[in-house]
Amino acid sequence: MSNSELLTIGAFARASGLTASALRFYADVGLLRPATVDDSSGYRYYAPEQVDRAVLVRRLREIDMPLESIAEVLDGRDAARIIDDHVVRLAHRVRQARETAVLVKAALGIGTSSLSVRVNGVVFTAAVEQILTATTHEPDLPVLNGVHVEVSADSVVLTATDRYRLSTRTLVPTAPSEAEWSRTVDADDLRLVLPWTRRQHELRVSARAGRVGFQGDGADARDCRSLAEPFPDHRLLLASLPDVRTRVVVSRNALVRAVEEQRDHRVRLDVLGAAVAVSARGTPGAPIPAAVTGPAVGVEFALTTLHPALSTAVGPDVVLDLAGPREPVVVRSADNGDLTTLIMPVHPEPPAQ
């Protein structure tokens, strides 16, 4: 290609929407090198077919993608996943910024009256009881003994995790919330107020400094401590799960009974054909009929991890989504998909010698 067909850095900047200084920077870091550089003058020239690459760089920088990630996208190495992961991180940062803004305004006494939401008392109590099974006492991570409450205009999301399980439940408020906010409520305090919340037709849940309050049908009210530590980024974890290879729909009661019959601290689920079998120490149980889509797979769990995930599910059937023997398993209620529990498997024990 002759120099007459090339674009000067100024013309290329206008065509791509980048500044000349940005083009020099991207050339220096190896993202977008000029087609040629004049040895005597140092002038940089670009080929017309480089415009699309330059526009792509500009657009990726507009969504704050780091340079090293842009390089991977341009090389075509799993570009869709890299972009999706970056957007998930951006969304998490936006949520954090909104939550911080709410806290700052509350500290300044601005807009504190809007930090509330109304929910059905019975439904809220049942949802919290399902989520509480995934809380734990861990001195180094006190936030794990909390239920994270995220409020938006049309939903209330409850989440808890002990690092081996992650349970999340979504509720519909009885009236739209005026603001988005979140708090992590102390699980021990919640357990104490649940007998009272269960008797309320409607609850007004409100956030205050260091507390979450519950106003019932009358003048009576309760409150719980809120935990200051940041809650784990559960949305990023859920978004980064591997693809499901095997899906199982099985009777919840039958599966819970089979698990409860085991006497070992570890149990194994084997999905074969149109059935699920529960075993311990290599002793298989009776197969439980199931609707299975995908290849056979076997996964081992700690009994104390698997049983709560199954027993708190809603409805007669549960859905198990499996990606492999060492990947997290997602447990969902077949007729109530807003309750989701993620459980971590354990590595298979070597056979006894």
JOLINUR-V514804 format. One record per backbone hydrogen bond with DSSP energy under -1.0 kcal/mol. CO is the residue of the C=O (numbers start at 1). NH is the residue of the N-H. E is the energy in kcal/mol with one decimal. If there is no record, write none. Layout:
co=CO nh=NH e=E
co=CO nh=NH e=E
This chain:
co=2 nh=5 e=-1.6
co=7 nh=46 e=-2.8
co=8 nh=12 e=-2.8
co=9 nh=13 e=-2.0
co=10 nh=14 e=-2.0
co=11 nh=15 e=-2.0
co=12 nh=16 e=-2.0
co=13 nh=17 e=-1.8
co=19 nh=23 e=-2.2
co=20 nh=24 e=-2.2
co=21 nh=25 e=-2.1
co=22 nh=26 e=-2.8
co=23 nh=27 e=-2.0
co=24 nh=28 e=-2.2
co=25 nh=29 e=-1.9
co=26 nh=31 e=-1.9
co=26 nh=32 e=-1.6
co=36 nh=45 e=-2.7
co=38 nh=42 e=-2.4
co=43 nh=38 e=-2.7
co=45 nh=35 e=-1.3
co=45 nh=36 e=-1.8
co=46 nh=7 e=-3.5
co=47 nh=50 e=-2.1
co=48 nh=51 e=-1.6
co=50 nh=54 e=-2.2
co=51 nh=55 e=-2.7
co=52 nh=56 e=-2.1
co=53 nh=57 e=-2.2
co=54 nh=58 e=-2.4
co=55 nh=59 e=-2.5
co=56 nh=60 e=-2.4
co=57 nh=61 e=-2.2
co=58 nh=62 e=-1.8
co=60 nh=65 e=-2.2
co=61 nh=64 e=-1.9
co=66 nh=70 e=-2.1
co=67 nh=71 e=-2.3
co=68 nh=72 e=-1.4
co=69 nh=73 e=-2.2
co=70 nh=74 e=-2.8
co=71 nh=75 e=-1.5
co=72 nh=77 e=-2.1
co=73 nh=76 e=-1.5
co=76 nh=78 e=-1.2
co=78 nh=82 e=-2.0
co=79 nh=83 e=-2.4
co=80 nh=84 e=-2.6
co=81 nh=85 e=-2.8
co=82 nh=86 e=-2.0
co=83 nh=87 e=-2.3
co=84 nh=88 e=-2.1
co=85 nh=89 e=-2.1
co=86 nh=90 e=-2.4
co=87 nh=91 e=-2.5
co=88 nh=92 e=-2.1
co=89 nh=93 e=-2.2
co=90 nh=94 e=-2.3
co=91 nh=95 e=-2.4
co=92 nh=96 e=-2.5
co=93 nh=97 e=-2.5
co=94 nh=98 e=-2.5
co=95 nh=99 e=-2.6
co=96 nh=100 e=-2.7
co=97 nh=101 e=-2.5
co=98 nh=102 e=-2.2
co=99 nh=103 e=-2.1
co=100 nh=104 e=-2.6
co=101 nh=105 e=-2.6
co=102 nh=106 e=-2.4
co=103 nh=107 e=-2.4
co=104 nh=108 e=-1.6
co=105 nh=110 e=-3.8
co=106 nh=109 e=-1.1
co=111 nh=114 e=-1.2
co=112 nh=115 e=-1.4
co=114 nh=116 e=-2.1
co=115 nh=207 e=-2.5
co=117 nh=205 e=-3.1
co=118 nh=174 e=-2.3
co=119 nh=203 e=-3.2
co=120 nh=124 e=-2.7
co=121 nh=125 e=-2.2
co=122 nh=126 e=-2.3
co=123 nh=127 e=-2.3
co=124 nh=128 e=-2.4
co=125 nh=129 e=-2.3
co=126 nh=130 e=-1.6
co=127 nh=131 e=-1.9
co=128 nh=132 e=-2.6
co=131 nh=134 e=-2.2
co=132 nh=135 e=-1.9
co=138 nh=141 e=-1.5
co=141 nh=144 e=-1.9
co=142 nh=145 e=-1.8
co=144 nh=136 e=-1.6
co=145 nh=187 e=-2.5
co=147 nh=185 e=-2.9
co=148 nh=159 e=-1.8
co=149 nh=183 e=-1.9
co=150 nh=157 e=-2.7
co=151 nh=181 e=-1.6
co=155 nh=152 e=-2.6
co=156 nh=171 e=-3.0
co=157 nh=150 e=-2.4
co=158 nh=169 e=-2.6
co=159 nh=148 e=-3.1
co=160 nh=167 e=-2.6
co=164 nh=344 e=-2.6
co=165 nh=162 e=-1.6
co=166 nh=342 e=-3.4
co=167 nh=160 e=-2.2
co=168 nh=340 e=-2.9
co=169 nh=158 e=-3.2
co=171 nh=156 e=-2.3
co=181 nh=151 e=-3.3
co=183 nh=149 e=-3.7
co=184 nh=227 e=-3.3
co=185 nh=147 e=-2.4
co=186 nh=190 e=-1.9
co=187 nh=191 e=-2.2
co=188 nh=192 e=-1.2
co=189 nh=193 e=-1.3
co=190 nh=194 e=-1.4
co=193 nh=197 e=-2.5
co=194 nh=198 e=-2.3
co=196 nh=199 e=-1.2
co=197 nh=200 e=-1.6
co=201 nh=121 e=-1.4
co=203 nh=119 e=-2.4
co=204 nh=215 e=-2.2
co=205 nh=117 e=-2.1
co=206 nh=213 e=-2.7
co=208 nh=211 e=-1.4
co=210 nh=226 e=-1.8
co=211 nh=208 e=-2.6
co=212 nh=224 e=-2.5
co=213 nh=206 e=-2.3
co=214 nh=222 e=-2.4
co=215 nh=204 e=-2.2
co=220 nh=216 e=-2.0
co=222 nh=214 e=-3.5
co=224 nh=212 e=-2.4
co=225 nh=186 e=-2.7
co=232 nh=234 e=-2.2
co=233 nh=237 e=-1.4
co=234 nh=238 e=-2.5
co=235 nh=239 e=-2.3
co=236 nh=240 e=-1.3
co=238 nh=241 e=-1.0
co=246 nh=322 e=-3.0
co=247 nh=293 e=-2.7
co=248 nh=320 e=-2.8
co=249 nh=291 e=-2.5
co=250 nh=318 e=-2.6
co=251 nh=255 e=-2.0
co=252 nh=256 e=-2.8
co=253 nh=257 e=-2.5
co=254 nh=258 e=-2.0
co=255 nh=259 e=-2.1
co=256 nh=260 e=-2.6
co=257 nh=261 e=-1.3
co=259 nh=262 e=-1.4
co=265 nh=303 e=-2.9
co=267 nh=301 e=-2.9
co=268 nh=279 e=-2.2
co=269 nh=299 e=-2.5
co=270 nh=277 e=-2.5
co=271 nh=297 e=-1.3
co=272 nh=275 e=-1.3
co=274 nh=290 e=-2.3
co=275 nh=272 e=-2.1
co=276 nh=288 e=-3.0
co=277 nh=270 e=-2.6
co=278 nh=285 e=-1.0
co=279 nh=268 e=-2.9
co=280 nh=283 e=-1.9
co=283 nh=280 e=-1.1
co=288 nh=276 e=-2.2
co=291 nh=249 e=-2.1
co=293 nh=247 e=-2.9
co=297 nh=271 e=-3.2
co=299 nh=269 e=-3.2
co=300 nh=346 e=-2.6
co=301 nh=267 e=-2.5
co=302 nh=305 e=-1.6
co=302 nh=306 e=-2.3
co=303 nh=307 e=-2.3
co=306 nh=310 e=-1.7
co=307 nh=311 e=-3.0
co=308 nh=312 e=-1.7
co=310 nh=313 e=-1.1
co=316 nh=252 e=-3.0
co=317 nh=334 e=-2.0
co=318 nh=250 e=-2.2
co=319 nh=332 e=-2.5
co=320 nh=248 e=-2.4
co=321 nh=330 e=-1.9
co=322 nh=245 e=-2.5
co=322 nh=246 e=-2.5
co=324 nh=327 e=-1.2
co=329 nh=343 e=-2.8
co=330 nh=321 e=-2.6
co=331 nh=341 e=-2.6
co=332 nh=319 e=-3.4
co=333 nh=336 e=-1.0
co=336 nh=339 e=-1.6
co=338 nh=170 e=-1.2
co=339 nh=333 e=-1.0
co=340 nh=168 e=-2.9
co=341 nh=331 e=-3.5
co=342 nh=166 e=-2.1
co=343 nh=329 e=-2.7
